[in-house]
């Protein structure tokens, strides 16, 4: 029996592509949600996120049917920015400078959690988000910069990714409670100074 020439082509190539305005709307909602989550002490409404994005609330729900879907999208987007950011920063800068700039990206990533903490923790409890997997991805990004820094001689060769992560988290936590908006920068600069090789000091030894 001859094939029906009017039948729809089931191949993936025939699948409709998202319209350009739909893609723009989704990106606008994602960017707005990231900003609002970072500046809110409590979880903002979906209507507020829509207002910040300049779209109707129906558009938000069309792309992100639930608050959990939006939180997951923001969270995963920030993780990708951190992991890809390590490679991008290394591409055009010395490793030590790349690491210091990456610390700022890490701080921005932490800030996005302010307005989505309750939903994020609930998703962790249900297994919808794996913090262990995220931690491994972030440690791998740090390791990439540390390895380049050790090879270039501008970051100590005895530094572990876990120690950098712990140090950045601790200093950002202290700065968040201080009320001094510049303290995070100063503390991270001090941490970065400690990661640089010191003339006359052997790796792993304090002198």
Buried (B, 14 or more C-beta within 10 A) or exposed (E): EEEEEEEEEEEEEEEEEEEEEEEEBBEBBBBBBBBBBBEBEEBBEBEBBBBBBEBEBEBBBBBBEEBBEBBBBBBEBBBEBBBEBBEBBBEEBBBBBBBBBBBBBBBBBBBBBBBBBEBBEBBBEEEBBEEEEBEEEBBEBBBBBBBBBBEEEBBBEBBEBEBBBEBBEEBBEEBBEEEEEEBBBEBBEEBBEEBBBEEEEEEEEEE
